[in-house]
Amino acid sequence: MTRPTDPAVPEHRLLAQHTVWQTLTAADWLYAALMFAVAASAQYSLPHRMDGYETAMLWLSAAAAAALGWFFKPLRWFVPLSLALAYGGVALYGGDFANHDRFLLRYFLSSQSAIMWQCALIFCALFAYLSGGLIAMRQQRQSNTLLGMATAFGWLSALAGFTGLLVRWHESYLILGSAGHIPVSNLYEVFILFLVISALMYWYYESRFAVQKLGGFVYLFMAGVVCFVLWYSLSRNAQQIQPLIPALQSWWMKIHVPANFIGYGAFCIAAMLGVAQLLAIRAEAAYTRRRLPESALIEEIMYKAIAVGFLFFTLATILGALWAADAWGRYWSWDPKETWAFVVWLNYAVWLHLRLVAGWRGKILAWWAICGLLITAFAFVGVNMFLSGLHSYGGL
């Protein structure tokens, strides 16, 4: 006997009430159980290093990992594999950093080795995206072997980078003892996090919208970031693990910085999609053979990226204000970093308003997203280089 439906409730709302749970499979529940088992294992093995806030964040992270795996199925392989590789690296250390010369650590699983693999794989992905994209555009095809390889290289770069960050977290405790900390405390570490987030976000959009030809635009920017990371590490020895300065010795850092860089990653992807959109608009205006996805599709992806980035950047700004109140006794002081964070927030708020409310489309939004990248870059790096204030500890 079937349950009658309420005619007052639209059919699409009835579907929406059941879709999320009905689509979950046994594999989804097994993945969620695995994430919570990993959290339980971490809490059991590291109780002396975790306070109440850190315990809460551990379980919230497990819940977030489970939800993301349900939302984007490929993450069900990415997260467990990165955790397994990181655990392998930790086990090889055996509690002693002097073991870093072991073969697998030296060439694959130490933080520095994994991060160098990440950098190399980003260049491999860029080459494959560019060459595969050119061939696909000439043949009027959506994909080919090279583009498939590019996606795999991008996936592996994110895997290597995330594994490297997890192992680096453990290495900080081996080197600094109780002063060990999450690896989001300097430009070197946060740029590695940025590369991981950007690769994962583009991976999702590429899978969702079948736009492999756009990978060259995104990975061209990421390769530029890699060049900066390599220069910064060589010139400043930034890869060395250092104790946190007093201003950063706060649990707020563990949630403020990752939220910020989800926003930064989304904004940078949107900017490179803006470049692609301008080229697509130019081709469409000239009635030439279509070599890129339609400009309207590119703009839709750009809009979704900015919307996600704006959400997380807003959250990060709120968390930063709470951190400031905890550290300095006031939520906002119009410090140069805070001022430019507000400029970034306002820039993308206006962009979203113009698209959603005013109905703007086309070139102006593409150019706005590109200029937004310059504003974001100055807010993150330029302020630290040229201005002084309460956040001067983040300088180059």
Contacts in CASP RR format, 6 or more apart in sequence:
PFRMAT RR
TARGET T0000
AUTHOR 0000-0000-0000
METHOD contacts of the structure
MODEL  1
MTRPTDPAVPEHRLLAQHTVWQTLTAADWLYAALMFAVAASAQYSLPHRM
DGYETAMLWLSAAAAAALGWFFKPLRWFVPLSLALAYGGVALYGGDFANH
DRFLLRYFLSSQSAIMWQCALIFCALFAYLSGGLIAMRQQRQSNTLLGMA
TAFGWLSALAGFTGLLVRWHESYLILGSAGHIPVSNLYEVFILFLVISAL
MYWYYESRFAVQKLGGFVYLFMAGVVCFVLWYSLSRNAQQIQPLIPALQS
WWMKIHVPANFIGYGAFCIAAMLGVAQLLAIRAEAAYTRRRLPESALIEE
IMYKAIAVGFLFFTLATILGALWAADAWGRYWSWDPKETWAFVVWLNYAV
WLHLRLVAGWRGKILAWWAICGLLITAFAFVGVNMFLSGLHSYGGL
5 11 0 8 1.000
5 14 0 8 1.000
24 70 0 8 1.000
27 76 0 8 1.000
28 69 0 8 1.000
28 70 0 8 1.000
28 76 0 8 1.000
31 66 0 8 1.000
31 69 0 8 1.000
31 70 0 8 1.000
31 76 0 8 1.000
31 80 0 8 1.000
32 66 0 8 1.000
32 70 0 8 1.000
34 80 0 8 1.000
35 62 0 8 1.000
35 63 0 8 1.000
35 65 0 8 1.000
35 66 0 8 1.000
35 79 0 8 1.000
36 59 0 8 1.000
36 62 0 8 1.000
36 63 0 8 1.000
36 66 0 8 1.000
38 62 0 8 1.000
38 83 0 8 1.000
39 58 0 8 1.000
39 59 0 8 1.000
39 61 0 8 1.000
39 62 0 8 1.000
42 58 0 8 1.000
43 50 0 8 1.000
43 55 0 8 1.000
43 58 0 8 1.000
49 173 0 8 1.000
49 178 0 8 1.000
50 58 0 8 1.000
51 251 0 8 1.000
53 251 0 8 1.000
54 251 0 8 1.000
54 254 0 8 1.000
57 251 0 8 1.000
57 254 0 8 1.000
57 255 0 8 1.000
65 75 0 8 1.000
65 79 0 8 1.000
68 75 0 8 1.000
68 79 0 8 1.000
69 75 0 8 1.000
69 76 0 8 1.000
69 79 0 8 1.000
72 204 0 8 1.000
72 207 0 8 1.000
74 155 0 8 1.000
74 203 0 8 1.000
74 207 0 8 1.000
75 200 0 8 1.000
78 155 0 8 1.000
78 158 0 8 1.000
78 159 0 8 1.000
78 162 0 8 1.000
78 200 0 8 1.000
81 159 0 8 1.000
82 159 0 8 1.000
82 162 0 8 1.000
82 163 0 8 1.000
82 166 0 8 1.000
83 166 0 8 1.000
85 109 0 8 1.000
85 114 0 8 1.000
85 159 0 8 1.000
85 163 0 8 1.000
86 163 0 8 1.000
86 164 0 8 1.000
86 166 0 8 1.000
86 167 0 8 1.000
86 170 0 8 1.000
88 109 0 8 1.000
89 104 0 8 1.000
89 105 0 8 1.000
89 109 0 8 1.000
89 110 0 8 1.000
89 167 0 8 1.000
89 170 0 8 1.000
90 167 0 8 1.000
90 170 0 8 1.000
92 99 0 8 1.000
92 102 0 8 1.000
92 104 0 8 1.000
92 105 0 8 1.000
92 109 0 8 1.000
93 99 0 8 1.000
93 100 0 8 1.000
93 105 0 8 1.000
93 170 0 8 1.000
93 171 0 8 1.000
93 174 0 8 1.000
95 174 0 8 1.000
96 174 0 8 1.000
97 171 0 8 1.000
97 174 0 8 1.000
97 175 0 8 1.000
99 105 0 8 1.000
100 106 0 8 1.000
100 110 0 8 1.000
105 113 0 8 1.000
106 113 0 8 1.000
107 113 0 8 1.000
108 114 0 8 1.000
108 117 0 8 1.000
109 163 0 8 1.000
109 167 0 8 1.000
110 164 0 8 1.000
110 167 0 8 1.000
110 171 0 8 1.000
111 164 0 8 1.000
111 165 0 8 1.000
111 167 0 8 1.000
111 168 0 8 1.000
111 171 0 8 1.000
111 183 0 8 1.000
112 239 0 8 1.000
114 160 0 8 1.000
114 161 0 8 1.000
114 163 0 8 1.000
114 164 0 8 1.000
114 167 0 8 1.000
115 160 0 8 1.000
115 161 0 8 1.000
115 164 0 8 1.000
115 168 0 8 1.000
115 192 0 8 1.000
115 239 0 8 1.000
117 156 0 8 1.000
117 157 0 8 1.000
117 160 0 8 1.000
117 161 0 8 1.000
118 157 0 8 1.000
118 158 0 8 1.000
118 160 0 8 1.000
118 161 0 8 1.000
118 164 0 8 1.000
118 192 0 8 1.000
118 195 0 8 1.000
118 196 0 8 1.000
119 157 0 8 1.000
119 226 0 8 1.000
119 229 0 8 1.000
119 230 0 8 1.000
121 153 0 8 1.000
121 154 0 8 1.000
121 156 0 8 1.000
121 157 0 8 1.000
121 160 0 8 1.000
122 153 0 8 1.000
122 154 0 8 1.000
122 157 0 8 1.000
122 195 0 8 1.000
122 199 0 8 1.000
122 219 0 8 1.000
122 222 0 8 1.000
122 223 0 8 1.000
122 226 0 8 1.000
123 223 0 8 1.000
123 226 0 8 1.000
124 153 0 8 1.000
125 150 0 8 1.000
125 151 0 8 1.000
125 153 0 8 1.000
125 154 0 8 1.000
125 157 0 8 1.000
125 219 0 8 1.000
126 216 0 8 1.000
126 219 0 8 1.000
126 220 0 8 1.000
126 222 0 8 1.000
126 223 0 8 1.000
128 146 0 8 1.000
128 147 0 8 1.000
128 148 0 8 1.000
128 149 0 8 1.000
128 150 0 8 1.000
128 153 0 8 1.000
129 147 0 8 1.000
129 150 0 8 1.000
129 212 0 8 1.000
129 215 0 8 1.000
129 216 0 8 1.000
129 219 0 8 1.000
130 216 0 8 1.000
130 220 0 8 1.000
131 146 0 8 1.000
132 144 0 8 1.000
132 146 0 8 1.000
132 147 0 8 1.000
132 150 0 8 1.000
133 144 0 8 1.000
133 146 0 8 1.000
133 147 0 8 1.000
133 212 0 8 1.000
133 213 0 8 1.000
133 216 0 8 1.000
135 144 0 8 1.000
135 146 0 8 1.000
136 142 0 8 1.000
136 143 0 8 1.000
136 144 0 8 1.000
136 147 0 8 1.000
136 212 0 8 1.000
136 213 0 8 1.000
137 213 0 8 1.000
137 291 0 8 1.000
137 292 0 8 1.000
140 289 0 8 1.000
140 290 0 8 1.000
142 210 0 8 1.000
142 212 0 8 1.000
142 213 0 8 1.000
143 210 0 8 1.000
143 212 0 8 1.000
147 212 0 8 1.000
147 213 0 8 1.000
148 212 0 8 1.000
150 212 0 8 1.000
150 215 0 8 1.000
150 216 0 8 1.000
150 219 0 8 1.000
151 203 0 8 1.000
151 206 0 8 1.000
151 212 0 8 1.000
154 199 0 8 1.000
154 203 0 8 1.000
154 219 0 8 1.000
155 199 0 8 1.000
155 203 0 8 1.000
157 195 0 8 1.000
157 199 0 8 1.000
158 195 0 8 1.000
158 196 0 8 1.000
158 199 0 8 1.000
158 200 0 8 1.000
158 203 0 8 1.000
161 192 0 8 1.000
161 195 0 8 1.000
161 196 0 8 1.000
162 196 0 8 1.000
164 192 0 8 1.000
165 183 0 8 1.000
165 189 0 8 1.000
165 192 0 8 1.000
165 193 0 8 1.000
165 196 0 8 1.000
168 183 0 8 1.000
168 189 0 8 1.000
168 241 0 8 1.000
169 181 0 8 1.000
169 182 0 8 1.000
169 183 0 8 1.000
171 241 0 8 1.000
172 179 0 8 1.000
172 180 0 8 1.000
172 181 0 8 1.000
172 183 0 8 1.000
172 241 0 8 1.000
173 180 0 8 1.000
175 241 0 8 1.000
176 241 0 8 1.000
176 243 0 8 1.000
179 243 0 8 1.000
179 244 0 8 1.000
180 241 0 8 1.000
180 243 0 8 1.000
180 244 0 8 1.000
181 243 0 8 1.000
181 244 0 8 1.000
181 248 0 8 1.000
181 249 0 8 1.000
182 253 0 8 1.000
182 254 0 8 1.000
183 189 0 8 1.000
183 192 0 8 1.000
183 193 0 8 1.000
183 241 0 8 1.000
184 190 0 8 1.000
184 193 0 8 1.000
184 253 0 8 1.000
184 254 0 8 1.000
184 257 0 8 1.000
184 258 0 8 1.000
185 242 0 8 1.000
185 244 0 8 1.000
185 248 0 8 1.000
185 253 0 8 1.000
186 238 0 8 1.000
186 242 0 8 1.000
186 394 0 8 1.000
187 232 0 8 1.000
187 238 0 8 1.000
187 381 0 8 1.000
187 394 0 8 1.000
187 395 0 8 1.000
187 396 0 8 1.000
188 229 0 8 1.000
188 232 0 8 1.000
188 233 0 8 1.000
188 236 0 8 1.000
188 238 0 8 1.000
188 239 0 8 1.000
190 257 0 8 1.000
190 261 0 8 1.000
191 225 0 8 1.000
191 228 0 8 1.000
191 229 0 8 1.000
191 232 0 8 1.000
192 229 0 8 1.000
193 257 0 8 1.000
193 258 0 8 1.000
193 261 0 8 1.000
194 225 0 8 1.000
194 261 0 8 1.000
194 264 0 8 1.000
194 265 0 8 1.000
194 268 0 8 1.000
195 222 0 8 1.000
195 225 0 8 1.000
195 226 0 8 1.000
195 229 0 8 1.000
197 261 0 8 1.000
197 262 0 8 1.000
197 264 0 8 1.000
197 265 0 8 1.000
198 218 0 8 1.000
198 222 0 8 1.000
198 265 0 8 1.000
198 268 0 8 1.000
198 269 0 8 1.000
199 222 0 8 1.000
201 262 0 8 1.000
201 265 0 8 1.000
201 266 0 8 1.000
201 269 0 8 1.000
201 305 0 8 1.000
201 308 0 8 1.000
202 215 0 8 1.000
202 218 0 8 1.000
202 219 0 8 1.000
202 269 0 8 1.000
205 211 0 8 1.000
205 269 0 8 1.000
205 301 0 8 1.000
205 304 0 8 1.000
205 305 0 8 1.000
206 212 0 8 1.000
206 214 0 8 1.000
206 215 0 8 1.000
209 293 0 8 1.000
209 297 0 8 1.000
209 300 0 8 1.000
209 301 0 8 1.000
211 293 0 8 1.000
211 297 0 8 1.000
211 298 0 8 1.000
211 301 0 8 1.000
213 291 0 8 1.000
213 292 0 8 1.000
213 293 0 8 1.000
214 272 0 8 1.000
214 273 0 8 1.000
214 276 0 8 1.000
214 292 0 8 1.000
214 293 0 8 1.000
214 298 0 8 1.000
214 301 0 8 1.000
217 272 0 8 1.000
217 273 0 8 1.000
217 275 0 8 1.000
217 276 0 8 1.000
218 269 0 8 1.000
218 272 0 8 1.000
218 273 0 8 1.000
220 272 0 8 1.000
221 268 0 8 1.000
221 271 0 8 1.000
221 272 0 8 1.000
232 238 0 8 1.000
232 396 0 8 1.000
233 239 0 8 1.000
236 396 0 8 1.000
245 393 0 8 1.000
247 327 0 8 1.000
247 393 0 8 1.000
248 393 0 8 1.000
250 323 0 8 1.000
250 326 0 8 1.000
250 327 0 8 1.000
252 319 0 8 1.000
252 320 0 8 1.000
252 322 0 8 1.000
252 323 0 8 1.000
252 326 0 8 1.000
252 327 0 8 1.000
253 323 0 8 1.000
255 319 0 8 1.000
256 316 0 8 1.000
256 319 0 8 1.000
256 320 0 8 1.000
256 323 0 8 1.000
257 316 0 8 1.000
259 312 0 8 1.000
259 313 0 8 1.000
259 315 0 8 1.000
259 316 0 8 1.000
259 319 0 8 1.000
260 312 0 8 1.000
260 313 0 8 1.000
260 316 0 8 1.000
262 308 0 8 1.000
262 309 0 8 1.000
262 312 0 8 1.000
262 316 0 8 1.000
263 308 0 8 1.000
263 309 0 8 1.000
263 310 0 8 1.000
263 312 0 8 1.000
263 313 0 8 1.000
263 316 0 8 1.000
264 313 0 8 1.000
264 376 0 8 1.000
264 380 0 8 1.000
265 309 0 8 1.000
266 305 0 8 1.000
266 306 0 8 1.000
266 308 0 8 1.000
266 309 0 8 1.000
266 310 0 8 1.000
266 312 0 8 1.000
267 305 0 8 1.000
267 306 0 8 1.000
267 309 0 8 1.000
267 313 0 8 1.000
267 344 0 8 1.000
267 348 0 8 1.000
267 369 0 8 1.000
267 372 0 8 1.000
267 373 0 8 1.000
267 376 0 8 1.000
268 373 0 8 1.000
268 376 0 8 1.000
269 305 0 8 1.000
270 302 0 8 1.000
270 305 0 8 1.000
270 306 0 8 1.000
270 369 0 8 1.000
270 373 0 8 1.000
271 369 0 8 1.000
271 370 0 8 1.000
271 372 0 8 1.000
271 373 0 8 1.000
273 298 0 8 1.000
273 299 0 8 1.000
273 301 0 8 1.000
273 302 0 8 1.000
273 305 0 8 1.000
273 369 0 8 1.000
274 298 0 8 1.000
274 299 0 8 1.000
274 302 0 8 1.000
274 366 0 8 1.000
274 367 0 8 1.000
274 369 0 8 1.000
274 370 0 8 1.000
275 366 0 8 1.000
275 370 0 8 1.000
276 292 0 8 1.000
276 298 0 8 1.000
277 295 0 8 1.000
277 298 0 8 1.000
277 299 0 8 1.000
277 302 0 8 1.000
277 362 0 8 1.000
277 363 0 8 1.000
277 366 0 8 1.000
278 363 0 8 1.000
278 366 0 8 1.000
278 367 0 8 1.000
279 292 0 8 1.000
280 292 0 8 1.000
280 293 0 8 1.000
280 294 0 8 1.000
280 295 0 8 1.000
280 298 0 8 1.000
281 295 0 8 1.000
281 362 0 8 1.000
281 363 0 8 1.000
281 366 0 8 1.000
283 289 0 8 1.000
283 290 0 8 1.000
283 291 0 8 1.000
283 292 0 8 1.000
284 290 0 8 1.000
284 294 0 8 1.000
284 295 0 8 1.000
292 298 0 8 1.000
295 362 0 8 1.000
296 361 0 8 1.000
299 361 0 8 1.000
299 362 0 8 1.000
299 365 0 8 1.000
299 366 0 8 1.000
302 365 0 8 1.000
302 366 0 8 1.000
302 369 0 8 1.000
303 352 0 8 1.000
303 355 0 8 1.000
306 348 0 8 1.000
306 351 0 8 1.000
306 352 0 8 1.000
306 369 0 8 1.000
307 352 0 8 1.000
309 348 0 8 1.000
310 345 0 8 1.000
310 348 0 8 1.000
310 349 0 8 1.000
310 352 0 8 1.000
313 344 0 8 1.000
313 345 0 8 1.000
313 348 0 8 1.000
314 345 0 8 1.000
317 341 0 8 1.000
317 342 0 8 1.000
317 345 0 8 1.000
321 331 0 8 1.000
321 332 0 8 1.000
322 331 0 8 1.000
324 330 0 8 1.000
324 331 0 8 1.000
324 332 0 8 1.000
324 333 0 8 1.000
324 338 0 8 1.000
324 390 0 8 1.000
325 331 0 8 1.000
328 390 0 8 1.000
332 338 0 8 1.000
333 390 0 8 1.000
335 389 0 8 1.000
335 390 0 8 1.000
335 391 0 8 1.000
336 383 0 8 1.000
336 387 0 8 1.000
336 388 0 8 1.000
336 389 0 8 1.000
336 391 0 8 1.000
337 379 0 8 1.000
337 383 0 8 1.000
337 384 0 8 1.000
337 387 0 8 1.000
337 389 0 8 1.000
337 390 0 8 1.000
337 391 0 8 1.000
338 391 0 8 1.000
340 375 0 8 1.000
340 378 0 8 1.000
340 379 0 8 1.000
340 383 0 8 1.000
341 379 0 8 1.000
343 375 0 8 1.000
343 379 0 8 1.000
344 372 0 8 1.000
344 375 0 8 1.000
344 376 0 8 1.000
344 379 0 8 1.000
347 368 0 8 1.000
347 372 0 8 1.000
347 375 0 8 1.000
348 372 0 8 1.000
351 365 0 8 1.000
351 368 0 8 1.000
351 369 0 8 1.000
354 360 0 8 1.000
354 365 0 8 1.000
354 368 0 8 1.000
355 361 0 8 1.000
355 365 0 8 1.000
381 396 0 8 1.000
383 391 0 8 1.000
384 391 0 8 1.000
384 392 0 8 1.000
384 394 0 8 1.000
384 395 0 8 1.000
384 396 0 8 1.000
385 395 0 8 1.000
385 396 0 8 1.000
END
